[in-house]
Amino acid sequence: MSSTSVARRPSYAAVLRVPHARRTFAAALLGRLSYGVVPLSLMLAVTRSSGSYAVAGTVMALFSGAAVFLSPARAALIDRHGPRRALVPMVTVYAALLAVLTALIWRPGTTSPLVLGTVTAAAGACTPPLGPTMRAVWGRLAPDHALLQRAYSLDGVAEELLFVSGPLLVGVLVGVASPAAGVAVGTGLMVTGTAAFVTSPAVAGVRPAGREERAREARNGTPSGQEESARATRDGLPAGRAGIRAVLRGLLPGRGGRGAYLRRRTPSPGVLRGFHPRWRAQSPGVLRGLHPGRRGLLPGRGGRGVHLRRRTPSPGVLRGFHPRRRAQPPGVLRRILQPVIAVAGVGLALGLADLVVVAFAEQRHYGDGTAAWTLAALSAGSAVGGLLNGAVAWSVPARTRLPLTAAGLGLALLCAGLAPGLGTLAVALAAAGFFVAPTLTTAYLVADDASAPEARVRAGAWVNTAVNAGLTVGGAAAGQLVDALPTSLCFAAAGTAALLTALATARGARERNTPHRALGAIAVDHG
């Protein structure tokens, strides 16, 4: 009984005891610390170099926009080529561009804004996606779902702390050196962290998508259709069962006749007319066994010919196969639409709330540092909520929890609008933060379950992109709202955004919470 309980509720220490987990996680965190150092250092350095807040804002928008919206494309390169082959050139180009940028902004007034913007946008486009890659590696290190939940919670809380400690490190650097030195330090952190990450044995075991599928085929030893028929004859089984077994294994032979699998594209006309033309050379027994009562699937007269009549197979044989899109798996984004919408709404609400807190402090004539401490309460609540979320052995499916945590965030932000003073506001924001990390962690879990193994980095990158895009849009909208409405209504708008997100994602919670890491089997009607 106790052993079962321990297995279902592993500790955070158990996550770090997984072989190679500590080394890989520490290397990823070191590189990801650069995310909290480079943007702020760059903004301060460009402001000092150009003497214009407008130029600094434009440059930062280019850097952030390229980094955020091209993240899925960079993640696709990692899925296709593997972390080692994709991250090494990516971080090399990124570090080279940041080095050029550091040289350009070291002396104020020596570089045109156009050159600064071009180099900054190029650097943002090459930002290595260490966060999504680390979460994909967690999926390999912690195959147990309970352990993976703990790992994602630990990862989310650590990332929250990185974005708090990064600006503090910049503050120390700016006190003793030029802001451009912060860009140089951030570059060094990224290069060192990525180098340690890609040399970790856990990352070395991650193969590119094509190699992963072929290796999985070789490990499973999946037989082809000919082997199925021969095995049926040898075992004294009816050839028809071998045919059905071949259908269930994917219909189309793999390369070299080894491993039958369903090809990820619309079935060729040969398939819809009977079976793939390459199967016409199969033994009549295999094809006859699929549906003996259907003359359209039987060989030619006399049993000598194996040319199939041009007739669509019976729905009983290939139910669900004929429609064009059923044989083609949905895209990565379509599979993870629910978590993407959820985190986009959460990012929108948080982007609104951040600026409203600053306006709340200024309108009530509090000190300059009070807004920062109030927002720190939001981060503290998020850290506590993330740790508790990972510690609970949930019986409620992740897809169901996702709209619930988004709704909790919305209700807490509505309560923040009723706060009479800064102390009450800090408590309300801590309560709101309690739902932030659980929502993000659950979104990553849902995305991981819904995506194929060769698309996990892209899935995590889409979730990352969604939350960052929500933060950007929320920050832009907050500036308009603060000028036109009182802060209480601005908090109400942020809470409403989170509640509407909960309603929009509640429909996805009705779907069955089962992993979709492989193509579905073709249904066979036995009636």
N, C-alpha and C positions, 0 to 999 in steps of 0.2 A: 504494500500500500504506500509506504513512504517513498520507495524507489520510483513508483509511478508518479507520485506527486512531484518529486524532484525532476523527473524527466519532462513533465508538462510545464514546470515553472523554473527554468534554468535561471541562474543568477547572472548579473553583469560580469562577475568574475569568470563565470563559465564561458562567456563570450570571448574574453581576452585569453582564456586558456586554450582556445582552439589553435591548432598548429599554424604558425606563421601569422596569426591574427594581429598580435601586438606590433610586430615589425611593419606589416603592411598598413595598419591603421595609423600608426605614428608617422610613417612617411607621407601618407595622404594628408594628414592633418597639417604637417609642416608645409606642404605645398599649398594647401588651401588657406593657410594663414595669409598668403599673399593676396587673396581676394579682399581681405579687410585692410591691407596696407597700401596696395598700389592705387586704388581709385582716389582715396582721400589725399594721398601724397601728390598724385597727379593734379588734382583740382587745385591744391594749394600752390604747387609749382607753376602751373599755367597761369593762375591768377597773378602771381608775383612776376612772371616773365612777360605777360602781355599787358598787365595793368588794367584789365577789363574783365568784369564779371560776366559780361555777355559772351566774350570769347571763351572763358573758362567753362561756362554752362554749355555752349555749343560743342566744345571738345569733349566734355564728359558725356554728353548725350550720344555723340558718335561712338565713343568707347563702349559705353554701356549697351547701346542698341546693337552694335555688332557682336558684342560678347553674348548677349541674351538671345537674340533672334537667330543667330547662326549656330547656337548650341546643338540643336538636333542634327544639323549637317555634320558637325565635328564628331558627334556621338556615332553617327552612321559610319564614319570612317573607322572608328574604333571597333564597332561591331563587325565590319567587313574585313579589316586587316589585323585585328587583335590589338591589345593595349601597347605592347612593345613596339610594334612596327608603326603604329599611328602616333603614339604620344611622343616618341623621341624626336621625329622631325617637327612635330607641332610645337613642342616646348623650345626647340632650337630656334625656330623662326620667331616665336613669341619673345624669347629672351633677346634676340638680335634687334628686334624692333624696339623693345623697351630700352635697350642700350642706346640706340640712335635717339630715341625720345629724351632720354636723360641728358645726352650731350646737347640737344637742341634747347632744352629749358634750363640748362645750368646757368647761363648768363642771360639776365633779363633783357628783353627788347632786341634780340639778335635774330629772331626767326619770325617769319610771316605766319599769320593765323591759318592760312590755307595749307601750308606745309605741316603745321602742327596737327591740324584736323585730319589730313591724309594719313600721316604716320600713326596717329592715335587710333583711327578707325581700323587700319590694317592690324595693329596690335590686338585690338579687341576681337577681331575676327579669328585670331589664332589662339585665343585663350584656351589652355587645356582643360577639358571638363573632368577634373579629378573627382568631384563629388559624385556624379552619375557613375563613373567608372568604379569608384570604391564601393558604391552600393551594389553594382553588378557583381563585384568580387565577393561581397558579403553573401550573395546568393549561392556562391560556390563553397565558401568556407563554412556556412551555417545552413545546411540543407534542411534541418529540422525547422518547422514553421515557428514554433515557440522561441527557439534560439534566434531565428532570423528577426522576429519581432523585437527581441531585446537588442540585437545588433543595430537595427534601424533606429531604435529609440536612443541608444548610446551615440550613434552617429549624428542624429539630429540635435541632441543637446550639445555635443562637442562643437558642431558647426555654429550653433547659437552663441556659444562662448567665444568662438574665433572672431565673429563679427563684432563682439564687444571688446575683446582684447586687441584686435587689429588697430582701431583708432587710438587706443591708449598707447600702443607702441609708436604710432606716428607722432603723437604728442611729445613723447620723449625724444624722438629723433629730431623733430623740428626745433626743440629747445636747444640742441647742441650743433645742428648742421642745417644745411639748406634742405627745403622740401624735396628737391631732386634726389637727395640722398635716400629719402624714403622709397622712391621708385627703384633705385638701385638695390636697396635691401629687399624689397618685395620681389624683384627679379631673382635675386640669389636664393630666396626662400622657395620660389617655384622650381628653379632648376635643381636645387638640392633635394627637395621633396619628391619631385618626379623621378629623378635618377634612382633614389632609394626605393621608390614605389615599383618601377618597372623591373628592377633587379630582384624583387621579392619572389620566392618560390611560388607563392599563391598566384601572383600575376603571370608568372612564366607558364603556369598550367592552363591559362585561358587561351584557347585557340580561336582563330577567325571563324566566321559563321560557316563557311563551306567545309573547312576541315573538321569543325565540330560535328557536323551532320555525318560526314563520312566515317569519322572515328566512332560515332555512336552506332552506325550501321555495322562496322566491323566488330565492335564489342558484342552487339546483340546477335550477330550471325544470322541476319534475316534471310531466309531462303527465297529464291526466285520462283516464278510460276512453274518452270520446268522441274525444279527440285521438289516442289510441292506434289506435282503429279507423280514423279518417280517414287517419292516417299509413300504416297498413298497406295501405289501399286505394290511396293515392297511390303507394306504393313497389312495388305489385304483389305484396305478400306475402299469404299466406292470412290471412283474418280470424281464424282460430283462434289463430295466434301472437300476434296483438294481444290476444286475450282472455287468454291465459296471461300475457303481459307485464303486463296490467292486474291479474291476480291477484297476481303477484309484487310489484306496486307497492302492494298494500294493500287491494284489493277495494272500499273505500268511498271515494267522491269527497270531496275536501276542500271547504272553504267556497268558495262561488262557482265550483265546478267546477274549481278550480286545485289541483293537487297531491293525488294519491291517497295516503292513509296509513291505517294500521290504527288504528282508534279504541281508546282505552285503557279499554274496558269490555267486559262480557260481550256477545257478539254477540246482536243482536236475533233474535226468531223468524224474521223475514223472511230473515235471513242463513242460518240453519240449514235453512230449507226450500228454499233454492235460492241466492238472493242477496238483498241488501237490496232492499226494494220499490222504492226509487228507481231501481234498475237495470232495472226491468221495461220502461222506455221505451227501453232501449238497443237498438241494432240487433240483429236475430237473429244476425247473423254473429259478433258478439262472444261471445254466450252459447253459440252452437253450437260455436265453436272450442275451448271449454274441454274438452269431452269428447264427441266426436261419437257415441260408441257408447252413451251413456246417454240413454234416451228421457226420463227424468225431468227433464233439464235443457234439453230442446228446447222451442221454442215450441209453441203449440197446433196443432191439425190444420190442414193447408193452409198452414202457415207464416205465416198472417196474424196470429194472436194472439201476444202476447208474455207472456201470463200464465203463470207457471211452475207446474208441478205441485207439489203439496205433498209433496215427497219430499226427504229429506236428501241432499245431494250425495254423489257417490261418494267413498269414502276416497281414491281416487286423485287426485281433484281438490283436496280440502281436507284432506289428511292433517295432523292436528295442529291443525285449526281448530275442530272441533266441541266438544271439551271446554271447559267454561266458563272455566277458568282459563288456558287456553293463549293466548287472545287478550288476556288482561289481564296486563301485566307484573307480576312480584312487587314487593312494597313495598321501600322503600329498605333497611330493616333486614334483611329476608330475603336480599337480595342480598349484604349485607356481614356476614353472621353470623359467618363464620370470623375476620376481623380483629377484630370486636367481642369475641368470646369470648377471642381471644388477648390483647388488651390488658387486658381485665378481669382475666384471670388474672395477668398481669404486674403490674398495679396492686395486686392482692391480695397477691402475694408481696413487693412493695416496701413496702406498708403494714405488713406484719408485720415486715419486716427493720428498718425505721426505729426503731421503739420497742425492738426487741430489742438494737440497738446501744447505745442509751442505757442499758438495763438491764445490759448487759455491762460498760460502763465504770463504772457505779455499784457493781456487785457486786465489782469488783476495785479499787475506791477510787482510780480515776484522777481527774484534775482535771475541772472542769466543762466545759472547752472541748475535751476530747479526743474526745467523741462527735461534735461538730460537724466536727472535722477528719477523723475517720474516715468520716463520711458524705460529706465533700467528696471523698474518694477514689472513692466510688461515682459522683459526678457527673463527676469527671475521667475515669474509665474510660468512662462513657457518651459523653462528648464525643469521646474518641479513637475509640471504636467507631463512632460516627455518621459521623465524617469518613472513616474507612477504608471503611465500608460504601458511602458514596456514591462513593468513588474507584474501586471495583472494577466492571468490566464483567461482571456476573453472567450465566452461562449457565444457571443453575438458576432455574426460574420463581419468582416472588415467593410464590405460594401454597405452594410447597414449602419455601422458606426460612423461612417464618413459624414453623412448629412446631419447626424446628431451632434457631432463635435462642432460642425460649422454653425449649427443653430445655437449651441451654447456660447460660441464667440459672439454671435449677433446679439443675444440677450444681454451679455455682459457689457457690450458697447452701448446698448440702449440705456443701461443703468449708469454708465459713465456720463451720459448726458445730463443726469440728474444730480451730479456731484456738486455740492456748494463750494468746496475748497480743494486745494491741491492734495491734502492728505487723503480725503475721500476719493479723489480721482485716482490716486496711486493705488488704492485698494481695489477699485473697480478695474483698473488696467491690469493689475496682477491676476484678478479673476479672469479677465479676457485672455491674458497670456496662457493661463492654465489649459486653454483649448487649442492654442496655436500649434505647438509641437505635436500633440496627438493627432491633429488633423493632417499635418504634413507627413508624419510617420505612417499613418494609415493609408494616405494617398500613395506613398511609395510602395507599400505592401500590396495594395490592389493593383498598381501598375506592374509590379514584378510578377504577380500571379497571372495577370491577363496577357503577358507578353511571352513570346517564344524565347528560348535561351539565347538565340543569336540576335535578339533585339532588345535586351534588357538595358543596355547603355542608352539607346535611343529613348526607351520608355522613361528612364529616370531623367534624361535631358529635357523631354517634353514637360515633365512635371516641374522641373527647375525653371524652364522658360515661362511656363504659365504663371508661377508665383511671382517671378521678377517682372513680367509684363503687367500683372495686376498691381504690383507696388508702384510701377512707373505711371500707369494710368491714374491710380488713386492719388498719387502725389500731385499730378497735374490738375486733377479735378478739385483737390482740396484747396488749392490756391484760389480758385474761382468761388468756391463755397464760403470760405472764411471771409472774403470781402463782402459777400452778399447776405450771409445768415449769421445768427448768433451761434456760439460754439455748441450749445445744447442741441440745436437742430443739426449741426454738422456731425456730432456723435450719433444722432439718430439716423442720419443718412448712412454712416459707416455700418451701424448695426443692421439697418434694412438691407444693405448690400449682402451682408453675410447670411441673413435669413432667406433672402431670395435665392442665394446660392444653395442653401440647404434644401429648399423646395425643388430647385432644378435638378439636384443630384439624388433626390429621394427615389426617383423612378428607377435609376440604376441599381438601387438597393434591393429591388424586387427580383433582380436576376439571381440565378443560382450562383453561390459563391464557391465556384470550383475553378482550379487553375486551368488555363488554356495554353499550355506550353507545347502542345503538339496539335497537329491537324486532327479534326474529328474523324472517327471511323465512318465508313459508308454503311448506312443502315440497310439491312436485308430483311425483306418481308417474308416470313416463313408461313404466312397464312395463305 
